[in-house]
Amino acid sequence: MKTVMELADRISSIGSATFMNAMSEALADETIEQIDQCFRYERDPYGRAWEPLKYRPSVSILDLTHKLRNSFRKIEVRPGRFIIQSDSEYAVHHQYGTKTMAARKIVPDGNDLGLFGKALQDKATAVFEMKLRGLR
């Protein structure tokens, strides 16, 4: 059984840079998992199906070579912040569309995180719970 002092120590450490960095790392990993799910289920971050391809309707949408899917990486993780970026030059065209190609969003736009929001909230809750239980 945890003592009150042990619990107080765990609670006070939640604001530490070490814990905040671990939280950022966990949320960055979850974001990459959510991006992967967009490709796996051929849907945008809001749960809407991607528009089928016009010329190859039976082929996986945006995932023929896995190049775009595998291009998303953590480029910065620090306490309270993380940045995920694609090194694909054409990711932006799929995200926003072009004159001849429908937009097939891969990441959320603006403040509405869609399905990513719930997944990130669940991950943050799990990290907090592990910390309070002394598992991390």
TORLUM-321795 format. One record per residue: residue in one letter; x, y, z of N, C-alpha, C in turn. Coordinates in pm, whole numbers, padded with zeros to 5 digits, always signed. Each point is the difference from the previous one (the first is absolute). Example, Ala and Ser with C-alpha at 12.3 -4.5 7.8 and 13.67 -1.06 7.14 Angstrom:
BEGIN
A+01319-00569+00780-00089+00119+00000+00090+00120+00000S-00035+00105-00072+00082+00119+00006-00077+00109+00073
***
This chain:
BEGIN
M+00084-00118+00000-00084+00118+00000+00089+00125+00000K-00035+00094-00083+00075+00124-00011-00027+00089+00121T+00104+00064+00047-00019+00094+00109-00043+00134-00059V-00054+00083+00085-00042+00133-00043+00120+00079-00052M+00114-00015+00063+00120+00072-00044+00046-00047-00139E-00006-00130-00025+00037-00051-00133-00093+00055-00106L-00127+00004+00030-00098+00054-00094+00024+00149-00022A+00028+00073+00107+00027+00144-00011+00124+00024-00087D+00102-00085+00017+00121+00013-00083-00031-00023-00148R-00082-00099-00027-00038-00029-00139-00079+00116-00060I-00093+00053+00076-00081+00112-00049+00089+00121-00027S+00092+00029+00091+00086+00117-00021+00093-00018-00119S+00036-00124-00033+00091-00022-00113-00070+00014-00135I-00133+00007+00000-00073+00013-00127+00037+00127-00074G+00037+00104+00071+00040+00125-00065+00145+00005-00040S+00075-00106+00026+00143+00001-00030+00025-00007-00151A+00115+00050-00040+00037-00006-00142+00012-00144-00047T+00049-00088+00087+00015-00141-00036-00136-00062-00032F-00097+00024+00088-00132-00056-00024-00065+00063-00123M+00011+00132-00013-00061+00067-00116+00063-00047-00130N+00128-00029+00001+00064-00053-00120-00052-00140-00031A-00018-00083+00105-00055-00134-00021-00142+00009-00054M-00077+00096+00050-00137+00019-00050+00004+00042-00146S+00086+00094-00035+00011+00045-00139+00040-00115-00091E+00093-00083+00046+00045-00115-00078-00117-00097-00025A-00078-00028+00105-00114-00090-00013-00105+00056-00095L-00026+00130+00009-00099+00063-00088+00049+00006-00144A+00128+00021-00019+00056-00001-00136-00015-00139-00062D+00032-00103+00079-00016-00138-00049-00146-00029-00034E-00092+00047+00083-00143-00023-00026-00045+00074-00125T+00055+00118-00023-00035+00075-00121+00043-00076-00125I+00120-00058+00003+00046-00080-00114-00090-00122-00017E-00043-00060+00110-00093-00113-00008-00133+00043-00063Q-00050+00118+00034-00125+00050-00058+00016+00027-00150I+00115+00053-00039+00028+00021-00143-00001-00135-00071D+00063-00100+00060+00002-00134-00058-00142-00055-00015Q-00085+00026+00098-00138-00047-00009-00076+00068-00114C+00032+00125-00029-00064+00065-00116+00031-00078-00127F+00124-00042-00015+00037-00080-00118-00064-00139+00006R+00005-00063+00116-00053-00136+00014-00148-00006-00034Y-00077+00098+00049-00145-00001-00020-00046+00093-00112E+00096+00061-00070-00027+00089-00114-00106+00105+00037R+00029+00071+00107-00091+00102+00050+00078+00120+00051D-00070+00112+00010+00066+00120+00051-00004+00001+00153P+00062+00098+00062+00004+00005+00147-00137+00019+00066Y-00102+00026-00081-00135+00022+00052-00090-00122-00022G+00058-00106-00055-00074-00124-00021-00068-00013-00135R+00016+00100-00086-00062-00004-00133+00090-00076-00098A-00061-00086-00079+00076-00079-00097+00066+00091-00103W+00122-00036-00040+00066+00073-00107-00073-00028-00130E-00003+00099-00087-00060-00018-00131+00082-00105-00078P-00068-00095-00063+00074-00103-00076+00081+00062-00113L+00102-00071-00042+00080+00045-00113-00082-00011-00128K+00014+00097-00089-00078-00001-00125+00048-00108-00097Y+00132-00016-00010+00054-00086-00104+00043-00138+00049R+00007-00019+00129+00037-00130+00056-00088-00028+00122P-00130-00016-00020-00091-00012+00114+00022-00122+00089S+00067-00103-00049+00019-00121+00081+00132+00002+00078V+00081+00103-00021+00130+00010+00066-00016+00075+00132S+00081-00034+00099-00002+00071+00127+00023+00149-00024I-00084+00080+00060+00009+00145-00017+00122+00052+00076L+00086+00074-00066+00119+00064+00055+00101-00097+00061D-00011-00127-00028+00089-00095+00068+00054-00107-00093L+00018+00033-00125+00050-00098-00097+00142-00045+00034T+00088+00096+00033+00140-00031+00029+00035+00015+00147H-00090+00050+00081+00021+00030+00143+00096+00117+00021K+00044+00064-00106+00096+00110+00013-00059+00116+00079L-00120+00043-00036-00062+00110+00073-00034-00041+00143R-00055-00118+00014-00038-00051+00134+00120-00004+00094N+00114-00040-00051+00121-00013+00082+00082+00129+00010S-00049+00108-00058+00077+00124-00003-00021+00088+00124F-00093-00036+00086-00029+00082+00118+00095-00037+00114R+00066+00103+00054+00100-00023+00103-00007+00106+00109K+00046-00041+00119+00017+00096+00109+00127+00078-00031I-00011+00131-00013+00122+00078-00025+00039+00081+00123E-00093+00014+00094+00033+00069+00125-00092-00052+00110V+00059-00033+00113-00076-00037+00119+00070+00067+00117R-00075+00080+00071+00053+00062+00122-00116+00020+00097P+00028+00036+00122-00107+00013+00099-00113+00093-00049G-00119-00057-00010-00117+00078-00038-00016+00026-00149R+00083-00064-00083-00008+00030-00143+00059-00115-00082F-00061-00025-00114+00059-00094-00096-00040+00046-00139I+00083-00034-00096-00027+00033-00140+00015-00127-00082I-00104-00028-00078+00001-00112-00095+00001+00062-00139Q+00081-00053-00088+00008+00056-00134+00018-00111-00101S-00050+00022-00119+00023-00092-00111+00114+00053-00083D+00089-00089-00039+00108+00043-00090-00037-00024-00147S-00129-00028-00024-00048-00020-00137-00038+00135-00060E+00049+00025-00119-00029+00126-00067-00146+00010-00046Y-00069-00112-00008-00138+00004-00048-00105-00019+00109A+00041-00010+00125-00097-00014+00110-00098+00117+00002V+00050+00119-00023-00085+00119+00004-00109-00006-00108H+00031-00058-00115-00099-00011-00108-00113-00095+00039H+00033-00106+00070-00104-00092+00046-00081+00062+00114Q+00066+00073+00087-00068+00061+00114-00104+00103-00047Y+00037+00085-00094-00088+00110-00040-00062-00016-00138G+00047-00096-00078-00052-00019-00134+00064+00097-00098T-00030-00021-00127+00046+00089-00108-00117+00023-00092K+00022+00068-00109-00106+00022-00098-00053-00131-00057T+00088-00099-00009-00039-00127-00062-00008-00118+00097M+00030+00024+00127+00002-00111+00097-00077+00039+00126A-00086-00088+00044-00077+00024+00122+00091+00001+00121A-00033+00082+00098+00072-00001+00127-00031-00130+00073R+00103-00058+00053-00014-00120+00084+00083+00028+00125K-00064+00061+00096+00069+00046+00120+00064-00116+00076I+00120+00025+00047+00076-00099+00075+00014+00043+00146V+00011+00130+00021+00011+00055+00135-00111+00104+00020P-00040+00024+00124-00106+00099+00026+00044+00141-00038D-00098+00081-00033+00023+00143-00027-00047+00082+00118G+00074+00101+00034-00046+00094+00102-00018-00061+00138N-00100+00050+00071-00022-00042+00139-00082-00127+00014D-00072-00040-00102-00083-00121+00008+00088-00121-00030L+00030-00077+00103+00090-00115-00016-00071-00126-00047G-00133+00003-00010-00073-00115-00047+00027-00123+00085L+00019-00114-00066+00026-00126+00071+00134+00003+00073F+00093+00081-00049+00130+00012+00067-00019+00053+00142G-00094+00091+00019-00022+00062+00131-00032-00101+00108K-00093-00089-00029-00039-00103+00098+00117-00095+00027A+00070-00040-00104+00114-00091+00017+00111+00066+00082L+00027+00128-00025+00103+00070+00076-00041+00020+00145Q-00127+00029+00021-00051+00014+00137+00012-00132+00075D-00037-00109-00065+00012-00132+00062+00145-00033+00033K+00092+00033-00091+00142-00027+00023+00052+00083+00117A-00036+00129+00004+00044+00085+00111-00053-00051+00133T-00125-00042+00002-00059-00056+00123+00077-00124+00043A+00033-00087-00093+00073-00122+00032+00139+00033+00056V+00068+00099-00057+00132+00038+00049-00011+00056+00142F-00100+00086+00025-00021+00052+00136-00029-00113+00098E-00085-00093-00039-00035-00111+00090+00122-00086+00031M+00083-00027-00101+00122-00078+00024+00093+00073+00097K+00010+00131-00017+00086+00080+00089-00052-00007+00143L-00130+00016+00019-00055-00001+00134+00009-00138+00066R-00002-00104-00082+00015-00136+00053+00145-00037+00022G+00090+00085-00048+00142-00028+00018+00059-00093-00103L-00067-00012-00114+00047-00090-00105+00095+00069-00096R+00011+00130+00008+00084+00072-00095+00080+00105+00069
***
